[in-house]
Amino acid sequence: MIGAIQERVRALTPVADADLGRMLRIRHFERALLRLFERGQLNGTTHTCLGQEHVPVAVSGLLDPDDYVFSNHRGHGHFLARHDEPHALLAEIMGRAGAVCNGVGGSQHVYHERFLSTGVQGESLPVAVGVALRLKRVTPGRLACAYIGDGTWGEGSVYEALNMAQLWRAPLLVVVEHNRIAQSTPTTAQLSGSIAGRAAGFGVLHHRIESVDVNVIRAELAPLAAVVRSEFRPVVAEIAVHRAGPHSKGDDTRTPEELREAAEGDWHPRYAEAFPEQFARLDEEQRAFIARMVDDVLIRPASEWERP
């Protein structure tokens, strides 16, 4: 609680329209998905990144076009920060024409131009190590970036991947979005020790960031990414965030106090308060854009998948 209070009183640095606009685009995209579910216009499941949008926006500003990005079940923001193709992503989630994977990947399993997401916890890290090793041999200076959550540290594949990455000097940047809860289980109830301690067990460099300021996050990540690229070694960057929405569509079991703390830690109201005119202008632009996008995708025919 003390950390959350300290974070709230820190002044935000001026933000570029491109960064704030992308954060708001992701926010409105995720909200639109929840509304579509409520109306019965979207089937299956989805996991929004509400409250965490600023992280991939900060990270993507440090990535090269030839880098690879590996995402997880909560990956819409990761995709939209990397590829500005919301129409294609929504079409994928809804199984409509123009879908990024012809509608067979859905919300969690997307592959597109060096971006790969999976709904299986921990599955991406061993694959990311292999890709990082190939990048090291073929295009030195490029890296593989893998997003995971704090709950994923309960998967053995994480430790196998860190061991291989450290032994074989793989250029791997692991971004941990530590949102304090693994589905419905508080991290304090399922993770002993710390992520820093677990990374240290393999000799892997670790750095923790506690800020919602996209510029601060990017500035602290920049030297870490440089180390990954130049020294061919893995780095774990742990970023403290708050999950402002439910785990999936409506399964939020947190107490009122926990929900209040998550809301207080959300970047969204802080940026609205710090930069009211800029925020209002960009928020309306992105709200209108996403509304038009939803209307467009809703009238598209079902996607078709033809085997090659």
Secondary structure, DSSP 8 states (H G I E B T S, - for coil): -HHHHHHHHS------HHHHHHHHHHHHHHHHHHHHHHTT---S-----TT-THHHHHHHTT--TT-EEEE-TT-HHHHHHH---HHHHHHHHHTBTT-TTTTSSTTT--B-SSEEE-SSTTTHHHHHHHHHHHHHHHSTT--EEEEEEGGGGGSHHHHHHHHHHHHTT--EEEEEEE-SEETTEEGGGT--S-HHHHHHTTT-EEEEE----HHHHHHHHHHHHHHHHHH---EEEEEE----S-SSSS-----HHHHHHHHHT-HHHHHHHHSHHHHHHHHHHHHHHHHHHHHHHHTS-B------
